[in-house]
Amino acid sequence: MAPSSKYQQSPPTIQCLIENALIRITKLDRKELCLVGASRTDTGVHAWGQVAHFTTPFTYDSLESLHAAMNGLLPPEIRVREISAALPDFHARFSTKSKIYHYRIYNGLIMDPFQSLYAYHSAYRLNPCAVREAAAYFVGKHDFSSFANASRNDREVDPVKQIFRFDVTEVEALLQLEVEGTGFLYRQVRNMVALLLQIGREALPPDIVPKIIAARDRKELAKVALSAPPHGLCLMSVNYNQKVLEPPEGYPPASFGRSHQVSKCKLTFY
């Protein structure tokens, strides 16, 4: 190491911060907790509806104090919205029915500073009709190899995914893309959005989408589009069959947060 260089420690991941909070509360180590998230998001991607599971040998009369303690230990930009007991065979990732992502595009000449952290700025006026027409080609079951970046964690992942819907909504200067599917390959959503941006700029025709899907080759997409920036993307929801979400018999109800009111909690922070 050169004398003038300095070791730079990577910032902690959200999973690491949540694990640290659970370790402080439960006194268990990481291997015992075995925290698993439903979706592994890239750096810079937001998550409103992330779901995770962890294992604990303890029983609780109420989950509200655990919930409040976790949010008290986490930084203000990270919040646990609900805690619930789960069935033994529940898995946050493999029990999913579908996932919903939003990608927000600010389509005004001058970027709104209040949108800058959560929306990509396209100063070039997009054609929402062309974007909507192109997005419809993604719906259905396809091999999405052309839209996947290589990932060391998913060397043998199945490239065939089903997309249920791909909606395009325009509200004043904001263009919101909402896609729901069984699952997504590494950077698939950002790569699909990148192609839609090129189509919205009228640099490409909408019917190029099925041609690139059929190629099943990432190089074909790379010829015309790069991945869309991460900050416009947000994991909005991870959906499960209602049956797998029901708490086991004899366990406390879900904590306050998404759909419950605060009742009794001795801890003052939340």
N, C-alpha and C positions, 0 to 999 in steps of 0.2 A: 504494500500500500504506500502510495506517495506521501511524503511528509505533510503536504498541504491538503490532502483529501480528508474527508470526514465521513464516518459511517452514518448512513441515513436509514433509520428504522422505518419500515412501512407502516402506514397508519392502520390501526386495528379495524378489522372488518366488523360489520353489524353482528354477524354470528358470534364473533369473539366477544364483543361487548355484552351480548345477551348471556353467553356462557359465563362470563365473569360475574354478572349479577346473580345468576342461579347458583354459582359456586359459593358466593358470599352468603346467600340465604340458606342453602341446603347443606353446605359443608361437604358436598360430594365433589369428586373430580370430574374432568371432562369425559373420560371413558365411561364412568358410571352414568352420567347424564345422557350421553349419546344423543345430542341435539341434532335434529335433521330438519332442513327446510324443504318446502314443497317445490321451490324454484330457485335456481342459482342465477342471480342477476349479475350483470357486468358492473364494473365500477362506473358510477355516474348514473346508473339506472335507478329510478325510484320504485318504491313498493308501498302501496296503500293496503293491499290485501294479502300480504305474505302469511303463510301458515307454517308452523313448525311443531314438532313433537319432541318430548324428552321423557326420560324414564326416572322415576323416583320411588324409593321404597316406603316413603312416608304416606300417611293418610291425613286428610284435611277435613275438618267439619265445615269449613268455608274456604273458598278460594280468593275471597276479596282481599284479605291481608297480604297473601302472596302476590297478587296482582299489583297492589299499591306499593309493596316493597320493591318489586322489580322496576316499576316506573320511577320510583324515587332514586334508584341507583343508576338508571340509564340517562344519557345526555338528553337534553330537551328535544332534539330533532328525531329521537327514536322513541316510539311508544308501543307498548303492548296493549291491544284493544280488548282482548278477552282471553280468559284461561278456562279450559274445560277439561274434565276427566275424559279419557278416551277408552274405547274397547281395546283389548289386548292386540288384536290383529290390525288396528288402524296404523297407517303409515302416511305421513304428511305428503310424501311424493308419489308413492305408488297406488294410493287409494283415490287419487283425483279423478274426477269425471271430466272437468274442463278447466281451462285457464283463460282469463280475459286480460288483454293488454290494451292500453291507450297510448297513442302517439299524438302529441299536440304540436301543431305547426302554427306559428304566428305569421300571418300572411299580409302584414302591413309594411309600408315603406320604411317606417322608423319603428324599431323594436320597443315594445312596452317594457320598461325596466321591471315592472312587477310580474311579468311573465318570463323573464329571462332565465330563471333557474329551472323552469318546468316546461318550456316550449322551445322548439327549434325555430329560428328566424329565417324565413324565406322572403327576401325583399322582392324577388321576382314573382309577379302575380301568377298563382297557380290556377289551372282550370279544374274546378271541383267535379264537373261532369265527366271529364276524362279520367280523373282519379277514381271516381266511383265506378265507372265502366271497367277499368283495369282491375280494381280490387275484387270485383265479382268473379274474375277468373281464378282467384285463389281458393274459392269456396269448393269444398269437396275433399275427397281422399286422394292425395298425390304423393309422389316421391319428391321431397323438397331438397334433394342433394345440392341443387344449384344455388340454394339460399342459405347453406350452412357453412360457417367457418370451422376450421379444424379445431378440435378441443382434445387435450390430453385426457380429460376425464370421461369422454364419450367416444372411445375409439371404435366400438362396435354397436353404436346406437342405431336403431331402426330409423331410416330416413323417411319412412312413410307416415304421414300425419294427416289427421282430418281437421279441416277448418269448417266450422258450422256457419259462421257469418263474418263478414268484413264490412262494417258500416262506415260511411263517411258523412260527417255532420259539419255543417258550416254555421258558425255563430259569429257574426260581425267579422273581425279580422282573424278569428281562430278557426282552424280546420282541424277537426279531431277525427283520428282514425281509430276505430275500435274493432279488435279482432278477437274471436273466441274459437278455441280449438282444443283438441284432446291433449295437446302438448306441442312444444316447439323445439327445434334444433338450436344449437348454439348460434346466437346472433341472427336467427331466422327472421324475427320480426323487424329488426333494424335493417336487414337486407331487403326485405319486401318493401318497407317504407322507402328505402333509397331508390328502388325502381319506380315506385309510384311518384316520387318527387320529380324524377326525370320525365315521366309521362305527363304530370301536371304542368311542367314547364313547356310541354309540347315539343320536347326534343325527341321523344319516342312515341309510337302509336300504342294504344291500349292493348292491341292483340299481340304485342311482343311477349306478354306475360306467359301464355300457354307455350310459346316456343322455348322460352328459357326454362320453364318447368320441365318440358319434354327432354331437354338436353341433359339434365341430371349431371351437370358439370359446373362447378363454382366459377370456373374460368369464363364461362359464357356471360355470367352476370358481371364479372369484374371488367369486362370490355366496355360496359355502358354505365355502371354505377358503383359507387363505394358505399360502405355501411353508413347509415344515418347516424348522427351524433347520439350518444346515450341519454343526455339529459331530458330529451323530449319524451322518453319512454317511461311508462309506469305500469307495474303489475297491479291491476285493480282488484282482481278477485281470483281465488282458487275455489273451485266448486266441487262438492262431494254429494253422493247420494245421502239423503237425510238419515237413512238408517245407520250409516257408519258414524254419524255425528252425535247420535243419542248417547248420553253418559251411561256407564254401567249402573245397574241397580245398586242402590245403597250409597252412591257417591253424591257429593254436593252438586248443586246446579252450577252452570257456568257463571263466572264472575261478572261484575258490572263492566260496562264498556260499550260494546256495540249496540246491545239491545236491553240492557238492564240498568235500573236506577241504583245509586248507592244506597245501601241500607245501613248496616252497622260495620264500621271499620275503625279500629283504635288508632291506626296510623293516619297522620295528618296530611301526608303527601300523596298525590296521584297525578 
